[in-house]
Amino acid sequence: MAIEPVSSAPILVDVVYQRLMAAIIDCTLLPGQRIVQADMAASLGVSRAPVSHALQLLKHQGLLQESGKKGLEVAPIDPDRVRDLYQVRAALDGLAARMAAERYGAGKISEAEIAVLREAFAAGSRLGEATAMSQRVQADIDFHRAIYRISGNALIVEALNPLWPHMQRAMVLVLEAGPLRKRAWREHRQIMENILDGEPEASAAAASAHATEAGVHTDRRLRERGG
């Protein structure tokens, strides 16, 4: 039986999807902003077909929603949903850090994996005050994902991947540079050191507390600005 060749269309849809998701996450496309398919296609230099497919994927993910006869708009950021997401993240972050510390203590983490974690921390720490908030938030996520990967449990990564875009755009919208971000990276250092000291309970406690506090702050700022 002959197998039909793969067209480039699915690849183009994925590129458009990633571009639009990035624009939603970094708040280039703000909550409530109407999405005009023709304008998006023209802006991206593609036909309407891949844009249409990408928009439906983003709608399914909850990043876009119906807007009556207007079509689609960027979904609002719901503080209650963000609060719930952070509660899940705090539990999984604690689990990931505990498992990473246990694996490190048992000698099951390679030097290459440790180097990735250290570099993720160093890269985020190097970002200055002038760095765009979207980049600072991405560095934060990259650090946590490095811990998930060395936890040895691939399901932690799979569980959190679809949740990150919702948390990420809330972070970009309401967090600020300055003392709070410096504190976050001090906490990151402590989590990393606990893991590399092979201390499962201390690692879990530090990671869970860090995510919980980040969630409380993000929730408060969202409610102060009206979601």
C-alpha positions as CSV (number, residue, x, y, z in Angstrom):
1,M,0.0,0.0,0.0
2,A,1.4,3.4,-1.0
3,I,1.8,6.0,1.7
4,E,0.8,9.5,0.7
5,P,3.6,12.1,1.1
6,V,3.2,14.6,3.9
7,S,2.3,18.0,2.8
8,S,3.8,21.1,4.4
9,A,0.4,22.3,5.6
10,P,0.5,20.8,9.1
11,I,4.0,22.3,9.6
12,L,2.7,25.7,8.6
13,V,-0.2,25.4,10.9
14,D,2.1,24.6,13.8
15,V,4.3,27.6,13.0
16,V,1.3,29.9,12.9
17,Y,0.0,28.3,16.1
18,Q,3.3,28.9,17.9
19,R,3.5,32.5,16.7
20,L,-0.1,33.3,17.8
21,M,0.4,31.6,21.2
22,A,3.6,33.6,21.8
23,A,1.7,36.8,21.1
24,I,-1.0,35.8,23.5
25,I,1.4,34.7,26.2
26,D,3.6,37.9,26.0
27,C,0.4,40.0,25.9
28,T,1.1,41.5,22.5
29,L,-2.5,40.2,22.0
30,L,-4.3,41.4,25.1
31,P,-7.2,39.7,26.9
32,G,-10.5,40.7,25.2
33,Q,-8.7,41.7,21.9
34,R,-10.7,40.7,18.8
35,I,-9.0,38.3,16.4
36,V,-9.6,39.1,12.8
37,Q,-8.6,36.1,10.7
38,A,-7.8,38.1,7.6
39,D,-5.6,40.6,9.5
40,M,-3.7,37.8,11.2
41,A,-3.1,36.0,7.9
42,A,-1.8,39.3,6.3
43,S,0.4,40.0,9.3
44,L,1.9,36.5,9.2
45,G,2.2,36.4,5.4
46,V,0.2,33.2,5.1
47,S,-3.2,32.2,3.7
48,R,-6.3,32.1,5.9
49,A,-6.4,28.3,6.1
50,P,-3.4,27.7,8.5
51,V,-4.6,30.7,10.6
52,S,-8.1,29.2,10.8
53,H,-6.7,25.8,12.0
54,A,-4.3,27.5,14.5
55,L,-7.1,29.6,15.9
56,Q,-9.3,26.6,16.5
57,L,-6.4,24.9,18.4
58,L,-6.0,28.0,20.6
59,K,-9.7,28.1,21.2
60,H,-9.6,24.4,22.3
61,Q,-6.8,25.2,24.6
62,G,-8.8,28.0,26.2
63,L,-6.6,30.9,25.1
64,L,-9.3,32.1,22.7
65,Q,-13.1,32.2,23.0
66,E,-16.1,33.0,20.9
67,S,-17.1,36.7,20.7
68,G,-20.6,36.6,19.3
69,K,-20.8,37.7,15.7
70,K,-17.3,39.2,16.1
71,G,-15.8,35.7,15.8
72,L,-13.0,35.1,18.3
73,E,-11.2,37.1,21.0
74,V,-8.4,36.5,23.4
75,A,-9.8,34.9,26.5
76,P,-9.8,36.9,29.7
77,I,-7.4,35.9,32.5
78,D,-9.6,34.4,35.2
79,P,-8.1,34.9,38.6
80,D,-9.9,31.9,40.0
81,R,-8.5,29.7,37.3
82,V,-5.0,31.1,37.8
83,R,-5.3,30.4,41.5
84,D,-6.3,26.8,40.8
85,L,-3.5,26.3,38.3
86,Y,-0.9,27.5,40.8
87,Q,-2.3,25.1,43.4
88,V,-1.7,22.2,41.0
89,R,1.7,23.6,40.1
90,A,2.7,23.9,43.8
91,A,2.0,20.2,44.4
92,L,3.8,19.1,41.3
93,D,6.8,21.4,41.8
94,G,7.2,19.9,45.3
95,L,7.0,16.4,43.9
96,A,9.5,17.2,41.1
97,A,12.0,18.7,43.5
98,R,11.7,15.8,46.0
99,M,12.2,13.3,43.2
100,A,15.1,15.2,41.7
101,A,16.9,15.4,45.1
102,E,16.3,11.6,45.7
103,R,17.7,10.8,42.3
104,Y,20.7,13.1,42.9
105,G,21.4,11.5,46.2
106,A,21.2,8.0,44.5
107,G,23.6,9.1,41.8
108,K,21.0,8.8,39.1
109,I,21.4,12.3,37.6
110,S,24.2,12.8,35.1
111,E,26.7,15.7,35.1
112,A,25.2,16.8,31.8
113,E,21.7,17.1,33.4
114,I,23.1,19.0,36.4
115,A,24.9,21.3,34.0
116,V,21.5,22.1,32.3
117,L,19.9,22.9,35.6
118,R,22.8,25.2,36.6
119,E,22.8,26.9,33.2
120,A,19.0,27.5,33.4
121,F,19.6,29.2,36.8
122,A,22.6,31.2,35.6
123,A,20.8,32.4,32.5
124,G,17.8,33.6,34.5
125,S,20.0,35.3,37.1
126,R,21.9,37.2,34.4
127,L,18.8,39.0,33.1
128,G,18.8,42.7,34.0
129,E,16.1,45.2,34.9
130,A,15.8,46.3,31.2
131,T,14.9,42.8,30.0
132,A,11.4,42.4,28.8
133,M,9.1,40.8,31.3
134,S,8.2,38.1,28.8
135,Q,11.8,37.0,28.7
136,R,12.2,37.1,32.4
137,V,9.1,34.9,32.8
138,Q,10.4,32.4,30.2
139,A,13.6,32.1,32.0
140,D,11.7,31.4,35.2
141,I,9.8,28.6,33.4
142,D,12.9,27.2,31.9
143,F,14.5,26.8,35.3
144,H,11.4,24.9,36.7
145,R,11.3,22.7,33.6
146,A,14.9,21.8,34.1
147,I,13.9,20.4,37.5
148,Y,10.9,18.6,36.1
149,R,13.2,16.8,33.6
150,I,15.7,15.6,36.2
151,S,12.8,14.4,38.4
152,G,12.7,11.2,36.4
153,N,8.9,11.5,36.0
154,A,8.0,12.5,32.4
155,L,4.3,12.9,33.4
156,I,5.1,15.9,35.5
157,V,6.3,17.7,32.3
158,E,3.3,16.4,30.3
159,A,0.8,17.5,33.0
160,L,2.2,21.1,33.3
161,N,3.0,21.9,29.7
162,P,-0.6,22.8,28.8
163,L,-1.1,24.8,32.0
164,W,2.0,27.0,31.6
165,P,0.6,29.3,28.8
166,H,-2.3,30.3,31.1
167,M,0.0,31.0,34.1
168,Q,2.6,32.6,31.9
169,R,0.4,35.3,30.4
170,A,-0.9,36.1,33.9
171,M,2.7,36.5,35.0
172,V,3.7,38.7,32.1
173,L,0.6,40.9,32.7
174,V,0.9,41.6,36.4
175,L,4.4,40.8,37.7
176,E,7.0,43.5,37.9
177,A,10.8,43.7,37.7
178,G,12.7,44.6,40.8
179,P,12.8,43.2,44.4
180,L,10.2,40.5,43.8
181,R,12.0,39.0,40.8
182,K,15.3,39.1,42.7
183,R,13.6,37.3,45.6
184,A,12.3,34.7,43.1
185,W,15.8,33.9,41.9
186,R,17.1,33.7,45.5
187,E,14.4,31.1,46.1
188,H,15.4,29.3,42.9
189,R,19.0,29.1,44.1
190,Q,17.8,27.6,47.4
191,I,15.7,25.0,45.6
192,M,18.6,24.1,43.4
193,E,21.0,23.9,46.3
194,N,18.6,21.7,48.2
195,I,18.4,19.3,45.3
196,L,22.1,19.2,44.8
197,D,22.6,18.6,48.5
198,G,20.4,15.5,48.1
199,E,17.7,16.8,50.5
200,P,14.3,15.6,49.3
201,E,12.1,17.1,52.0
202,A,13.9,20.5,52.0
203,S,13.7,20.5,48.2
204,A,10.0,19.7,48.2
205,A,9.2,22.3,50.9
206,A,11.1,25.1,49.2
207,A,9.7,24.4,45.7
208,S,6.1,24.1,46.9
209,A,6.4,27.3,49.0
210,H,7.9,29.2,46.1
211,A,5.1,28.2,43.7
212,T,2.4,28.9,46.4
213,E,3.7,32.4,47.1
214,A,4.0,33.2,43.4
215,G,0.4,32.1,43.0
216,V,-0.8,34.2,45.9
217,H,1.0,37.3,44.5
218,T,-0.2,36.7,41.0
219,D,-3.8,36.2,42.2
220,R,-3.7,39.4,44.3
221,R,-2.4,41.5,41.4
222,L,-4.9,40.1,39.0
223,R,-7.8,41.0,41.3
224,E,-6.4,44.5,42.0
225,R,-6.4,45.2,38.3
226,G,-9.8,43.6,37.7
227,G,-8.6,40.3,36.1
